[in-house]
Amino acid sequence: MTEMALKELTGKYPRAIVKKADQIKALIFDVDGVLTNGRIIYDENGKETKQFNVKDGLIIGHLKKANIIVGAISGRESSAVAKRASELKLDFCHQGIIDKLSVYNKIAEFHKLKKKEIAYIGDDLNDLEVLRDCGLSVCPADSPIYIRNIVDLVSGAKGGNGVVREVADLILAAKGELEKIIH
């Protein structure tokens, strides 16, 4: 990636956002509405299926190689999510979580992270407390207006359509890692 291309990527964000992205040591995200489009599909046998974006998945390995902790906190439990988390080798995947802030705080404590070192992507009411507490808060473009109004960054992508990829690219570019990956 040329220096100009990197500047173009980071230049589309306000300088304060790029500065926050450069400090990130952990990327945590919700699942339904972020990693997926939020739709839940049941087949005739009652089995739940979800769609995941391959581009989100691909970048997670690069985040981990750059020593970024990556994981999910979901309000629902799903075997499809457990399988995807395992495939992506997430550092953690907490499901069925009502109090996301409590789990987020335990993760920060366990990994000895300052709040400014954590980016969080969420899309709904159960994500509000974490979005207000983390260092870089992001939501998908199709989040409710009251979520979009409180985050640092509204993604250009809707849930399930590359939100994690956009944030990961921003973090890696801000740290100078994306250029290394591309070369």
C-alpha positions as CSV (number, residue, x, y, z in Angstrom):
1,M,0.0,0.0,0.0
2,T,1.4,3.4,-0.9
3,E,1.8,6.1,1.6
4,M,-0.8,8.0,-0.3
5,A,-3.3,5.1,0.0
6,L,-2.7,4.8,3.7
7,K,-3.3,8.6,4.1
8,E,-6.5,8.2,2.1
9,L,-7.7,5.4,4.4
10,T,-6.9,7.2,7.6
11,G,-7.7,10.6,6.1
12,K,-11.4,9.8,5.7
13,Y,-11.6,9.8,9.5
14,P,-11.2,12.8,11.8
15,R,-7.7,13.0,13.3
16,A,-9.1,12.4,16.8
17,I,-10.6,9.0,15.7
18,V,-7.3,8.0,14.1
19,K,-5.4,8.9,17.3
20,K,-7.9,6.8,19.3
21,A,-7.5,3.9,16.9
22,D,-3.7,4.0,17.3
23,Q,-4.1,3.4,21.1
24,I,-6.3,0.3,20.7
25,K,-5.1,-3.0,22.1
26,A,-8.4,-4.9,22.0
27,L,-11.4,-5.0,19.7
28,I,-14.6,-6.2,21.2
29,F,-17.9,-6.5,19.3
30,D,-21.5,-7.5,19.7
31,V,-22.6,-10.3,17.3
32,D,-26.2,-9.9,16.2
33,G,-26.4,-6.6,14.2
34,V,-22.6,-6.2,14.0
35,L,-21.0,-9.4,13.0
36,T,-24.3,-10.5,11.4
37,N,-27.1,-8.5,9.8
38,G,-29.2,-9.1,12.9
39,R,-31.6,-11.5,11.2
40,I,-32.3,-14.8,12.9
41,I,-33.4,-17.6,10.6
42,Y,-34.9,-20.9,11.9
43,D,-35.2,-23.9,9.6
44,E,-38.2,-26.3,9.7
45,N,-36.4,-28.2,12.5
46,G,-36.0,-25.1,14.6
47,K,-32.2,-24.9,13.9
48,E,-30.9,-21.3,14.0
49,T,-28.8,-20.0,11.1
50,K,-26.9,-16.8,10.7
51,Q,-24.9,-15.2,7.9
52,F,-21.4,-13.9,8.6
53,N,-19.3,-11.7,6.4
54,V,-16.1,-13.3,5.2
55,K,-14.3,-10.0,5.0
56,D,-14.9,-9.5,8.8
57,G,-13.5,-12.9,9.4
58,L,-10.4,-12.6,7.3
59,I,-9.1,-9.4,9.0
60,I,-9.4,-10.9,12.5
61,G,-6.3,-13.1,12.0
62,H,-4.4,-10.0,11.0
63,L,-5.5,-8.2,14.1
64,K,-4.3,-11.1,16.3
65,K,-0.9,-11.1,14.5
66,A,-0.6,-7.5,15.3
67,N,-1.2,-8.4,19.0
68,I,-4.7,-7.0,19.2
69,I,-7.0,-9.0,21.5
70,V,-10.3,-9.8,19.6
71,G,-13.5,-11.1,21.0
72,A,-17.3,-10.9,21.2
73,I,-19.9,-10.2,23.9
74,S,-23.4,-11.3,22.8
75,G,-26.7,-11.0,24.5
76,R,-27.9,-14.2,22.9
77,E,-26.6,-17.7,22.8
78,S,-26.2,-19.5,19.5
79,S,-24.3,-22.6,18.4
80,A,-23.7,-20.8,15.1
81,V,-21.9,-18.0,16.9
82,A,-19.8,-20.5,19.0
83,K,-18.8,-22.2,15.8
84,R,-17.8,-19.0,14.0
85,A,-15.9,-17.7,17.1
86,S,-14.0,-21.0,17.1
87,E,-13.2,-20.8,13.4
88,L,-11.9,-17.2,13.8
89,K,-9.9,-18.2,16.9
90,L,-11.4,-15.3,18.9
91,D,-9.7,-14.7,22.2
92,F,-13.1,-14.9,23.9
93,C,-16.7,-15.2,23.0
94,H,-19.2,-14.6,25.8
95,Q,-22.8,-15.4,25.0
96,G,-26.1,-15.0,26.8
97,I,-24.7,-11.9,28.5
98,I,-27.3,-9.5,30.0
99,D,-24.8,-7.2,31.8
100,K,-22.2,-6.5,29.0
101,L,-20.5,-3.8,31.0
102,S,-19.6,-6.2,33.8
103,V,-18.1,-8.7,31.3
104,Y,-16.3,-5.9,29.5
105,N,-14.8,-4.7,32.8
106,K,-13.6,-8.2,33.7
107,I,-12.0,-8.5,30.2
108,A,-10.2,-5.2,30.7
109,E,-9.0,-6.2,34.1
110,F,-7.9,-9.7,33.0
111,H,-5.9,-8.3,30.1
112,K,-4.7,-5.3,32.1
113,L,-6.2,-2.9,29.6
114,K,-7.0,0.8,30.1
115,K,-10.4,1.8,28.8
116,K,-8.8,4.0,26.1
117,E,-7.1,0.8,24.7
118,I,-10.4,-0.9,23.9
119,A,-12.6,-0.4,20.9
120,Y,-16.1,-1.7,21.0
121,I,-18.7,-2.1,18.2
122,G,-22.3,-2.3,19.3
123,D,-25.7,-1.6,17.7
124,D,-28.4,-1.5,20.3
125,L,-29.6,-0.7,23.8
126,N,-27.7,-3.5,25.5
127,D,-24.4,-2.1,24.2
128,L,-25.0,1.5,25.4
129,E,-23.0,1.2,28.7
130,V,-20.0,-0.3,27.0
131,L,-20.1,2.2,24.1
132,R,-20.1,5.0,26.6
133,D,-17.1,3.5,28.5
134,C,-14.6,2.3,25.9
135,G,-11.8,4.2,24.2
136,L,-13.2,4.0,20.6
137,S,-16.9,3.4,20.2
138,V,-18.4,2.4,16.9
139,C,-21.8,1.3,15.6
140,P,-23.1,0.0,12.2
141,A,-24.7,2.5,9.8
142,D,-28.1,0.9,10.5
143,S,-28.1,1.3,14.2
144,P,-30.9,3.3,15.9
145,I,-30.3,7.1,15.9
146,Y,-29.8,7.2,19.7
147,I,-26.9,4.8,19.3
148,R,-25.4,6.7,16.3
149,N,-25.6,9.9,18.4
150,I,-23.4,8.6,21.2
151,V,-20.6,6.8,19.4
152,D,-17.2,8.1,18.2
153,L,-17.7,6.6,14.8
154,V,-20.7,5.5,12.7
155,S,-19.4,2.8,10.3
156,G,-20.2,3.3,6.6
157,A,-21.3,-0.4,6.6
158,K,-24.5,-1.9,7.9
159,G,-24.5,-4.7,10.4
160,G,-23.1,-7.9,8.8
161,N,-21.7,-6.0,5.9
162,G,-18.1,-5.4,6.9
163,V,-18.4,-3.2,10.0
164,V,-15.7,-5.2,11.8
165,R,-13.5,-5.1,8.7
166,E,-13.8,-1.3,8.5
167,V,-12.8,-0.8,12.2
168,A,-10.0,-3.3,12.0
169,D,-8.6,-1.7,8.8
170,L,-8.7,1.7,10.6
171,I,-7.0,0.3,13.7
172,L,-4.3,-1.5,11.7
173,A,-3.7,1.6,9.4
174,A,-3.5,3.9,12.4
175,K,-0.8,1.6,13.9
176,G,1.1,1.3,10.6
177,E,0.3,-2.4,10.5
178,L,-2.0,-2.4,7.4
179,E,0.8,-1.4,5.1
180,K,2.9,-4.3,6.4
181,I,0.0,-6.8,5.8
182,I,-0.5,-5.6,2.3
183,H,3.2,-5.8,1.4
